[in-house]
Amino acid sequence: MTAVGVGVLAARRLRGGDGLRLGPWQLLAGLAGGGIVLGSFLVESGAVAAGGVPSGFAWPIFWAGMAVALIAARSAFAHEGVDASTGPRDAPDDEG
């Protein structure tokens, strides 16, 4: 749900002519956060593979991954004046 929401916000922003600042750290943090979230689902995979029943869900790991990914997304959205296709926009002229 969160990935879809962030994707919709990014698409709206790009469609409106605003850009995103997706630098290397935002990209890596987003991927790492997604990996941590996926890892939270695999914590009990050994017990399930052995024919057992999972004892619970790793909520702290899940929320840590979500936080990392959302911090990266927030940073990408926070930078105004950046066009994803051309880079930073020129500052407006004060001379008229």
C-alpha positions as CSV (number, residue, x, y, z in Angstrom):
1,M,0.0,0.0,0.0
2,T,2.8,2.4,0.9
3,A,4.7,1.6,-2.3
4,V,1.6,2.3,-4.4
5,G,1.0,5.6,-2.5
6,V,4.5,6.8,-3.0
7,G,4.4,5.8,-6.6
8,V,1.2,7.7,-7.2
9,L,2.6,10.8,-5.5
10,A,5.7,10.6,-7.6
11,A,3.7,10.2,-10.8
12,R,1.5,13.1,-9.9
13,R,4.5,15.3,-9.2
14,L,6.3,14.3,-12.4
15,R,3.1,14.8,-14.5
16,G,2.7,18.3,-13.0
17,G,6.2,19.2,-14.2
18,D,7.8,19.0,-10.8
19,G,10.8,16.8,-10.4
20,L,12.2,14.4,-7.8
21,R,15.7,14.4,-6.5
22,L,16.6,10.8,-6.5
23,G,20.3,10.7,-5.6
24,P,22.3,7.6,-4.9
25,W,21.6,7.6,-1.2
26,Q,17.8,7.8,-1.8
27,L,17.9,5.0,-4.2
28,L,20.0,2.8,-2.0
29,A,18.0,3.6,1.1
30,G,14.8,2.8,-0.7
31,L,16.1,-0.5,-1.9
32,A,17.5,-1.3,1.5
33,G,14.2,-0.5,3.2
34,G,12.3,-2.7,0.7
35,G,14.8,-5.5,1.4
36,I,14.4,-5.1,5.1
37,V,10.6,-5.3,4.7
38,L,10.9,-8.5,2.6
39,G,13.3,-9.9,5.2
40,S,10.7,-9.4,7.9
41,F,8.5,-11.9,6.1
42,L,11.3,-14.4,6.0
43,V,12.3,-14.4,9.6
44,E,10.0,-17.4,10.3
45,S,10.7,-19.1,7.0
46,G,12.9,-21.8,8.5
47,A,10.1,-23.0,10.8
48,V,7.6,-23.0,8.0
49,A,10.0,-24.9,5.7
50,A,10.4,-27.5,8.4
51,G,6.6,-28.0,8.4
52,G,5.9,-25.9,11.5
53,V,3.7,-22.9,12.0
54,P,5.2,-19.4,12.4
55,S,5.1,-18.1,15.9
56,G,4.6,-14.5,15.0
57,F,5.5,-11.7,12.8
58,A,8.7,-9.6,13.0
59,W,6.9,-6.2,13.3
60,P,10.0,-4.3,14.5
61,I,12.0,-5.3,11.5
62,F,9.1,-4.5,9.2
63,W,8.6,-1.0,10.6
64,A,12.4,-0.4,10.5
65,G,12.4,-1.1,6.8
66,M,9.3,1.0,6.2
67,A,11.0,3.9,8.1
68,V,14.2,3.7,6.0
69,A,12.2,3.6,2.7
70,L,9.9,6.4,3.7
71,I,12.8,8.6,4.8
72,A,14.3,8.1,1.4
73,A,11.0,8.9,-0.4
74,R,10.5,12.0,1.8
75,S,13.9,13.3,0.9
76,A,13.3,12.7,-2.8
77,F,10.0,14.7,-2.6
78,A,11.4,17.5,-0.4
79,H,13.7,19.1,-2.9
80,E,11.9,21.8,-4.8
81,G,13.2,23.2,-8.1
82,V,14.5,20.0,-9.5
83,D,13.3,18.6,-12.8
84,A,13.9,14.9,-13.1
85,S,14.6,15.1,-16.8
86,T,16.9,18.1,-16.9
87,G,18.3,18.6,-13.4
88,P,18.1,21.7,-11.2
89,R,15.9,24.5,-12.6
90,D,17.4,27.9,-13.2
91,A,16.7,30.5,-10.5
92,P,14.2,33.2,-11.5
93,D,15.8,36.4,-12.8
94,D,15.5,39.3,-10.5
95,E,16.4,41.7,-13.3
96,G,13.1,41.3,-15.1
